[in-house]
Amino acid sequence: MNLITYILYILLSSYIVIVVGNLCYKNGKVYLLNYFPKDINFGNGINKLLRTAYYLLNIGLAIWTLHSMRNIETSIELILEISSRLSYILLIIASLHFINIYAVYLIHKHFKNQ
């Protein structure tokens, strides 16, 4: 049962990370170009860098948390374990999104003052 849990967890967490990453990347273009209208390449570069770092960190975190997974005996335990771990990943994603938005604001503020 543990192997099924591992596979389901990796598939679901990777899917969530990729879908949210693509949504943030697409919608982030408008946000970044609003902050950097004169330097489109700079805004696009920041957006791509944020997406790459986001993927690496979140997929790495999802795989890293597998080492602490407990022994799964029933399907109820499987659902509880996967939902608990996915909620953890979603909390990390939300936190990173907030940090990224704030970092872009600070970068914009820095360049605006120059």
Chimera marker file (.cmm) of the C-alpha trace (Angstrom):
<marker_set name="trace">
<marker id="1" x="0.000" y="0.000" z="0.000" r="1" g="1" b="0" radius="0.5"/>
<marker id="2" x="2.954" y="2.343" z="0.584" r="1" g="1" b="0" radius="0.5"/>
<marker id="3" x="4.024" y="2.168" z="-3.054" r="1" g="1" b="0" radius="0.5"/>
<marker id="4" x="0.535" y="3.190" z="-4.198" r="1" g="1" b="0" radius="0.5"/>
<marker id="5" x="0.619" y="6.081" z="-1.718" r="1" g="1" b="0" radius="0.5"/>
<marker id="6" x="4.015" y="7.226" z="-2.987" r="1" g="1" b="0" radius="0.5"/>
<marker id="7" x="2.939" y="7.113" z="-6.613" r="1" g="1" b="0" radius="0.5"/>
<marker id="8" x="-0.387" y="8.893" z="-6.017" r="1" g="1" b="0" radius="0.5"/>
<marker id="9" x="1.250" y="11.546" z="-3.876" r="1" g="1" b="0" radius="0.5"/>
<marker id="10" x="4.021" y="12.289" z="-6.366" r="1" g="1" b="0" radius="0.5"/>
<marker id="11" x="1.579" y="12.410" z="-9.286" r="1" g="1" b="0" radius="0.5"/>
<marker id="12" x="-0.932" y="14.645" z="-7.507" r="1" g="1" b="0" radius="0.5"/>
<marker id="13" x="1.620" y="16.991" z="-5.988" r="1" g="1" b="0" radius="0.5"/>
<marker id="14" x="3.532" y="17.322" z="-9.267" r="1" g="1" b="0" radius="0.5"/>
<marker id="15" x="0.302" y="18.008" z="-11.134" r="1" g="1" b="0" radius="0.5"/>
<marker id="16" x="-0.741" y="20.689" z="-8.629" r="1" g="1" b="0" radius="0.5"/>
<marker id="17" x="2.704" y="22.311" z="-8.679" r="1" g="1" b="0" radius="0.5"/>
<marker id="18" x="2.828" y="22.392" z="-12.488" r="1" g="1" b="0" radius="0.5"/>
<marker id="19" x="-0.729" y="23.719" z="-12.924" r="1" g="1" b="0" radius="0.5"/>
<marker id="20" x="-0.311" y="26.437" z="-10.297" r="1" g="1" b="0" radius="0.5"/>
<marker id="21" x="3.135" y="27.314" z="-11.672" r="1" g="1" b="0" radius="0.5"/>
<marker id="22" x="1.798" y="27.742" z="-15.186" r="1" g="1" b="0" radius="0.5"/>
<marker id="23" x="-1.122" y="29.865" z="-13.946" r="1" g="1" b="0" radius="0.5"/>
<marker id="24" x="1.203" y="32.101" z="-11.952" r="1" g="1" b="0" radius="0.5"/>
<marker id="25" x="3.577" y="32.350" z="-14.912" r="1" g="1" b="0" radius="0.5"/>
<marker id="26" x="0.859" y="33.354" z="-17.376" r="1" g="1" b="0" radius="0.5"/>
<marker id="27" x="-0.890" y="35.775" z="-15.049" r="1" g="1" b="0" radius="0.5"/>
<marker id="28" x="2.395" y="37.036" z="-13.629" r="1" g="1" b="0" radius="0.5"/>
<marker id="29" x="3.394" y="38.429" z="-17.024" r="1" g="1" b="0" radius="0.5"/>
<marker id="30" x="0.733" y="41.119" z="-16.761" r="1" g="1" b="0" radius="0.5"/>
<marker id="31" x="1.728" y="41.888" z="-13.176" r="1" g="1" b="0" radius="0.5"/>
<marker id="32" x="5.433" y="42.133" z="-13.979" r="1" g="1" b="0" radius="0.5"/>
<marker id="33" x="4.972" y="44.128" z="-17.172" r="1" g="1" b="0" radius="0.5"/>
<marker id="34" x="2.923" y="46.605" z="-15.164" r="1" g="1" b="0" radius="0.5"/>
<marker id="35" x="5.926" y="47.114" z="-12.892" r="1" g="1" b="0" radius="0.5"/>
<marker id="36" x="8.539" y="47.114" z="-15.668" r="1" g="1" b="0" radius="0.5"/>
<marker id="37" x="6.830" y="48.613" z="-18.745" r="1" g="1" b="0" radius="0.5"/>
<marker id="38" x="10.054" y="50.029" z="-20.175" r="1" g="1" b="0" radius="0.5"/>
<marker id="39" x="12.052" y="46.812" z="-19.850" r="1" g="1" b="0" radius="0.5"/>
<marker id="40" x="9.917" y="43.926" z="-21.081" r="1" g="1" b="0" radius="0.5"/>
<marker id="41" x="12.871" y="41.527" z="-21.276" r="1" g="1" b="0" radius="0.5"/>
<marker id="42" x="13.720" y="42.167" z="-17.618" r="1" g="1" b="0" radius="0.5"/>
<marker id="43" x="10.135" y="41.450" z="-16.533" r="1" g="1" b="0" radius="0.5"/>
<marker id="44" x="9.978" y="38.277" z="-18.617" r="1" g="1" b="0" radius="0.5"/>
<marker id="45" x="13.345" y="37.170" z="-17.264" r="1" g="1" b="0" radius="0.5"/>
<marker id="46" x="12.183" y="37.600" z="-13.675" r="1" g="1" b="0" radius="0.5"/>
<marker id="47" x="8.983" y="35.710" z="-14.465" r="1" g="1" b="0" radius="0.5"/>
<marker id="48" x="10.893" y="32.755" z="-15.959" r="1" g="1" b="0" radius="0.5"/>
<marker id="49" x="13.343" y="32.717" z="-13.069" r="1" g="1" b="0" radius="0.5"/>
<marker id="50" x="10.510" y="32.693" z="-10.533" r="1" g="1" b="0" radius="0.5"/>
<marker id="51" x="8.798" y="29.825" z="-12.343" r="1" g="1" b="0" radius="0.5"/>
<marker id="52" x="11.961" y="27.721" z="-12.494" r="1" g="1" b="0" radius="0.5"/>
<marker id="53" x="12.764" y="28.295" z="-8.827" r="1" g="1" b="0" radius="0.5"/>
<marker id="54" x="9.143" y="27.553" z="-7.925" r="1" g="1" b="0" radius="0.5"/>
<marker id="55" x="9.169" y="24.216" z="-9.773" r="1" g="1" b="0" radius="0.5"/>
<marker id="56" x="12.483" y="23.108" z="-8.341" r="1" g="1" b="0" radius="0.5"/>
<marker id="57" x="11.620" y="24.024" z="-4.793" r="1" g="1" b="0" radius="0.5"/>
<marker id="58" x="8.105" y="22.605" z="-4.680" r="1" g="1" b="0" radius="0.5"/>
<marker id="59" x="8.710" y="19.371" z="-6.563" r="1" g="1" b="0" radius="0.5"/>
<marker id="60" x="11.883" y="18.851" z="-4.540" r="1" g="1" b="0" radius="0.5"/>
<marker id="61" x="9.951" y="19.457" z="-1.335" r="1" g="1" b="0" radius="0.5"/>
<marker id="62" x="7.240" y="17.010" z="-2.373" r="1" g="1" b="0" radius="0.5"/>
<marker id="63" x="9.819" y="14.301" z="-3.053" r="1" g="1" b="0" radius="0.5"/>
<marker id="64" x="11.808" y="15.113" z="0.082" r="1" g="1" b="0" radius="0.5"/>
<marker id="65" x="8.749" y="14.671" z="2.327" r="1" g="1" b="0" radius="0.5"/>
<marker id="66" x="8.426" y="11.051" z="1.225" r="1" g="1" b="0" radius="0.5"/>
<marker id="67" x="11.078" y="9.980" z="3.735" r="1" g="1" b="0" radius="0.5"/>
<marker id="68" x="8.767" y="10.724" z="6.659" r="1" g="1" b="0" radius="0.5"/>
<marker id="69" x="5.692" y="8.982" z="5.291" r="1" g="1" b="0" radius="0.5"/>
<marker id="70" x="4.262" y="6.519" z="7.775" r="1" g="1" b="0" radius="0.5"/>
<marker id="71" x="3.247" y="2.950" z="7.025" r="1" g="1" b="0" radius="0.5"/>
<marker id="72" x="-0.115" y="2.825" z="5.246" r="1" g="1" b="0" radius="0.5"/>
<marker id="73" x="-2.435" y="-0.103" z="6.011" r="1" g="1" b="0" radius="0.5"/>
<marker id="74" x="-5.870" y="0.946" z="4.731" r="1" g="1" b="0" radius="0.5"/>
<marker id="75" x="-7.342" y="3.116" z="2.006" r="1" g="1" b="0" radius="0.5"/>
<marker id="76" x="-8.572" y="5.576" z="4.649" r="1" g="1" b="0" radius="0.5"/>
<marker id="77" x="-5.006" y="6.047" z="5.873" r="1" g="1" b="0" radius="0.5"/>
<marker id="78" x="-3.909" y="6.486" z="2.258" r="1" g="1" b="0" radius="0.5"/>
<marker id="79" x="-6.412" y="9.303" z="1.711" r="1" g="1" b="0" radius="0.5"/>
<marker id="80" x="-5.559" y="10.964" z="5.025" r="1" g="1" b="0" radius="0.5"/>
<marker id="81" x="-1.817" y="10.819" z="4.389" r="1" g="1" b="0" radius="0.5"/>
<marker id="82" x="-2.058" y="12.168" z="0.840" r="1" g="1" b="0" radius="0.5"/>
<marker id="83" x="-4.485" y="14.955" z="1.772" r="1" g="1" b="0" radius="0.5"/>
<marker id="84" x="-2.329" y="15.958" z="4.735" r="1" g="1" b="0" radius="0.5"/>
<marker id="85" x="0.802" y="16.148" z="2.599" r="1" g="1" b="0" radius="0.5"/>
<marker id="86" x="-0.951" y="17.944" z="-0.263" r="1" g="1" b="0" radius="0.5"/>
<marker id="87" x="-2.281" y="20.555" z="2.152" r="1" g="1" b="0" radius="0.5"/>
<marker id="88" x="1.290" y="21.109" z="3.320" r="1" g="1" b="0" radius="0.5"/>
<marker id="89" x="2.455" y="21.574" z="-0.287" r="1" g="1" b="0" radius="0.5"/>
<marker id="90" x="-0.417" y="24.012" z="-0.966" r="1" g="1" b="0" radius="0.5"/>
<marker id="91" x="0.508" y="26.040" z="2.106" r="1" g="1" b="0" radius="0.5"/>
<marker id="92" x="4.101" y="26.258" z="0.856" r="1" g="1" b="0" radius="0.5"/>
<marker id="93" x="2.895" y="27.269" z="-2.635" r="1" g="1" b="0" radius="0.5"/>
<marker id="94" x="0.723" y="30.051" z="-1.211" r="1" g="1" b="0" radius="0.5"/>
<marker id="95" x="3.567" y="31.324" z="0.968" r="1" g="1" b="0" radius="0.5"/>
<marker id="96" x="6.006" y="31.354" z="-1.938" r="1" g="1" b="0" radius="0.5"/>
<marker id="97" x="3.516" y="33.171" z="-4.128" r="1" g="1" b="0" radius="0.5"/>
<marker id="98" x="3.128" y="35.902" z="-1.521" r="1" g="1" b="0" radius="0.5"/>
<marker id="99" x="6.907" y="36.178" z="-1.090" r="1" g="1" b="0" radius="0.5"/>
<marker id="100" x="7.394" y="36.403" z="-4.869" r="1" g="1" b="0" radius="0.5"/>
<marker id="101" x="4.833" y="39.176" z="-5.242" r="1" g="1" b="0" radius="0.5"/>
<marker id="102" x="6.443" y="41.115" z="-2.414" r="1" g="1" b="0" radius="0.5"/>
<marker id="103" x="9.940" y="40.594" z="-3.859" r="1" g="1" b="0" radius="0.5"/>
<marker id="104" x="8.832" y="41.933" z="-7.243" r="1" g="1" b="0" radius="0.5"/>
<marker id="105" x="7.308" y="44.948" z="-5.491" r="1" g="1" b="0" radius="0.5"/>
<marker id="106" x="10.614" y="45.604" z="-3.703" r="1" g="1" b="0" radius="0.5"/>
<marker id="107" x="12.589" y="45.261" z="-6.939" r="1" g="1" b="0" radius="0.5"/>
<marker id="108" x="10.239" y="47.684" z="-8.645" r="1" g="1" b="0" radius="0.5"/>
<marker id="109" x="10.511" y="50.123" z="-5.757" r="1" g="1" b="0" radius="0.5"/>
<marker id="110" x="14.313" y="49.924" z="-5.917" r="1" g="1" b="0" radius="0.5"/>
<marker id="111" x="14.460" y="50.645" z="-9.664" r="1" g="1" b="0" radius="0.5"/>
<marker id="112" x="11.835" y="53.380" z="-9.380" r="1" g="1" b="0" radius="0.5"/>
<marker id="113" x="13.982" y="55.237" z="-6.819" r="1" g="1" b="0" radius="0.5"/>
<marker id="114" x="17.060" y="55.161" z="-9.056" r="1" g="1" b="0" radius="0.5"/>
<link id1="1" id2="2" r="1" g="1" b="0" radius="0.2"/>
<link id1="2" id2="3" r="1" g="1" b="0" radius="0.2"/>
<link id1="3" id2="4" r="1" g="1" b="0" radius="0.2"/>
<link id1="4" id2="5" r="1" g="1" b="0" radius="0.2"/>
<link id1="5" id2="6" r="1" g="1" b="0" radius="0.2"/>
<link id1="6" id2="7" r="1" g="1" b="0" radius="0.2"/>
<link id1="7" id2="8" r="1" g="1" b="0" radius="0.2"/>
<link id1="8" id2="9" r="1" g="1" b="0" radius="0.2"/>
<link id1="9" id2="10" r="1" g="1" b="0" radius="0.2"/>
<link id1="10" id2="11" r="1" g="1" b="0" radius="0.2"/>
<link id1="11" id2="12" r="1" g="1" b="0" radius="0.2"/>
<link id1="12" id2="13" r="1" g="1" b="0" radius="0.2"/>
<link id1="13" id2="14" r="1" g="1" b="0" radius="0.2"/>
<link id1="14" id2="15" r="1" g="1" b="0" radius="0.2"/>
<link id1="15" id2="16" r="1" g="1" b="0" radius="0.2"/>
<link id1="16" id2="17" r="1" g="1" b="0" radius="0.2"/>
<link id1="17" id2="18" r="1" g="1" b="0" radius="0.2"/>
<link id1="18" id2="19" r="1" g="1" b="0" radius="0.2"/>
<link id1="19" id2="20" r="1" g="1" b="0" radius="0.2"/>
<link id1="20" id2="21" r="1" g="1" b="0" radius="0.2"/>
<link id1="21" id2="22" r="1" g="1" b="0" radius="0.2"/>
<link id1="22" id2="23" r="1" g="1" b="0" radius="0.2"/>
<link id1="23" id2="24" r="1" g="1" b="0" radius="0.2"/>
<link id1="24" id2="25" r="1" g="1" b="0" radius="0.2"/>
<link id1="25" id2="26" r="1" g="1" b="0" radius="0.2"/>
<link id1="26" id2="27" r="1" g="1" b="0" radius="0.2"/>
<link id1="27" id2="28" r="1" g="1" b="0" radius="0.2"/>
<link id1="28" id2="29" r="1" g="1" b="0" radius="0.2"/>
<link id1="29" id2="30" r="1" g="1" b="0" radius="0.2"/>
<link id1="30" id2="31" r="1" g="1" b="0" radius="0.2"/>
<link id1="31" id2="32" r="1" g="1" b="0" radius="0.2"/>
<link id1="32" id2="33" r="1" g="1" b="0" radius="0.2"/>
<link id1="33" id2="34" r="1" g="1" b="0" radius="0.2"/>
<link id1="34" id2="35" r="1" g="1" b="0" radius="0.2"/>
<link id1="35" id2="36" r="1" g="1" b="0" radius="0.2"/>
<link id1="36" id2="37" r="1" g="1" b="0" radius="0.2"/>
<link id1="37" id2="38" r="1" g="1" b="0" radius="0.2"/>
<link id1="38" id2="39" r="1" g="1" b="0" radius="0.2"/>
<link id1="39" id2="40" r="1" g="1" b="0" radius="0.2"/>
<link id1="40" id2="41" r="1" g="1" b="0" radius="0.2"/>
<link id1="41" id2="42" r="1" g="1" b="0" radius="0.2"/>
<link id1="42" id2="43" r="1" g="1" b="0" radius="0.2"/>
<link id1="43" id2="44" r="1" g="1" b="0" radius="0.2"/>
<link id1="44" id2="45" r="1" g="1" b="0" radius="0.2"/>
<link id1="45" id2="46" r="1" g="1" b="0" radius="0.2"/>
<link id1="46" id2="47" r="1" g="1" b="0" radius="0.2"/>
<link id1="47" id2="48" r="1" g="1" b="0" radius="0.2"/>
<link id1="48" id2="49" r="1" g="1" b="0" radius="0.2"/>
<link id1="49" id2="50" r="1" g="1" b="0" radius="0.2"/>
<link id1="50" id2="51" r="1" g="1" b="0" radius="0.2"/>
<link id1="51" id2="52" r="1" g="1" b="0" radius="0.2"/>
<link id1="52" id2="53" r="1" g="1" b="0" radius="0.2"/>
<link id1="53" id2="54" r="1" g="1" b="0" radius="0.2"/>
<link id1="54" id2="55" r="1" g="1" b="0" radius="0.2"/>
<link id1="55" id2="56" r="1" g="1" b="0" radius="0.2"/>
<link id1="56" id2="57" r="1" g="1" b="0" radius="0.2"/>
<link id1="57" id2="58" r="1" g="1" b="0" radius="0.2"/>
<link id1="58" id2="59" r="1" g="1" b="0" radius="0.2"/>
<link id1="59" id2="60" r="1" g="1" b="0" radius="0.2"/>
<link id1="60" id2="61" r="1" g="1" b="0" radius="0.2"/>
<link id1="61" id2="62" r="1" g="1" b="0" radius="0.2"/>
<link id1="62" id2="63" r="1" g="1" b="0" radius="0.2"/>
<link id1="63" id2="64" r="1" g="1" b="0" radius="0.2"/>
<link id1="64" id2="65" r="1" g="1" b="0" radius="0.2"/>
<link id1="65" id2="66" r="1" g="1" b="0" radius="0.2"/>
<link id1="66" id2="67" r="1" g="1" b="0" radius="0.2"/>
<link id1="67" id2="68" r="1" g="1" b="0" radius="0.2"/>
<link id1="68" id2="69" r="1" g="1" b="0" radius="0.2"/>
<link id1="69" id2="70" r="1" g="1" b="0" radius="0.2"/>
<link id1="70" id2="71" r="1" g="1" b="0" radius="0.2"/>
<link id1="71" id2="72" r="1" g="1" b="0" radius="0.2"/>
<link id1="72" id2="73" r="1" g="1" b="0" radius="0.2"/>
<link id1="73" id2="74" r="1" g="1" b="0" radius="0.2"/>
<link id1="74" id2="75" r="1" g="1" b="0" radius="0.2"/>
<link id1="75" id2="76" r="1" g="1" b="0" radius="0.2"/>
<link id1="76" id2="77" r="1" g="1" b="0" radius="0.2"/>
<link id1="77" id2="78" r="1" g="1" b="0" radius="0.2"/>
<link id1="78" id2="79" r="1" g="1" b="0" radius="0.2"/>
<link id1="79" id2="80" r="1" g="1" b="0" radius="0.2"/>
<link id1="80" id2="81" r="1" g="1" b="0" radius="0.2"/>
<link id1="81" id2="82" r="1" g="1" b="0" radius="0.2"/>
<link id1="82" id2="83" r="1" g="1" b="0" radius="0.2"/>
<link id1="83" id2="84" r="1" g="1" b="0" radius="0.2"/>
<link id1="84" id2="85" r="1" g="1" b="0" radius="0.2"/>
<link id1="85" id2="86" r="1" g="1" b="0" radius="0.2"/>
<link id1="86" id2="87" r="1" g="1" b="0" radius="0.2"/>
<link id1="87" id2="88" r="1" g="1" b="0" radius="0.2"/>
<link id1="88" id2="89" r="1" g="1" b="0" radius="0.2"/>
<link id1="89" id2="90" r="1" g="1" b="0" radius="0.2"/>
<link id1="90" id2="91" r="1" g="1" b="0" radius="0.2"/>
<link id1="91" id2="92" r="1" g="1" b="0" radius="0.2"/>
<link id1="92" id2="93" r="1" g="1" b="0" radius="0.2"/>
<link id1="93" id2="94" r="1" g="1" b="0" radius="0.2"/>
<link id1="94" id2="95" r="1" g="1" b="0" radius="0.2"/>
<link id1="95" id2="96" r="1" g="1" b="0" radius="0.2"/>
<link id1="96" id2="97" r="1" g="1" b="0" radius="0.2"/>
<link id1="97" id2="98" r="1" g="1" b="0" radius="0.2"/>
<link id1="98" id2="99" r="1" g="1" b="0" radius="0.2"/>
<link id1="99" id2="100" r="1" g="1" b="0" radius="0.2"/>
<link id1="100" id2="101" r="1" g="1" b="0" radius="0.2"/>
<link id1="101" id2="102" r="1" g="1" b="0" radius="0.2"/>
<link id1="102" id2="103" r="1" g="1" b="0" radius="0.2"/>
<link id1="103" id2="104" r="1" g="1" b="0" radius="0.2"/>
<link id1="104" id2="105" r="1" g="1" b="0" radius="0.2"/>
<link id1="105" id2="106" r="1" g="1" b="0" radius="0.2"/>
<link id1="106" id2="107" r="1" g="1" b="0" radius="0.2"/>
<link id1="107" id2="108" r="1" g="1" b="0" radius="0.2"/>
<link id1="108" id2="109" r="1" g="1" b="0" radius="0.2"/>
<link id1="109" id2="110" r="1" g="1" b="0" radius="0.2"/>
<link id1="110" id2="111" r="1" g="1" b="0" radius="0.2"/>
<link id1="111" id2="112" r="1" g="1" b="0" radius="0.2"/>
<link id1="112" id2="113" r="1" g="1" b="0" radius="0.2"/>
<link id1="113" id2="114" r="1" g="1" b="0" radius="0.2"/>
</marker_set>
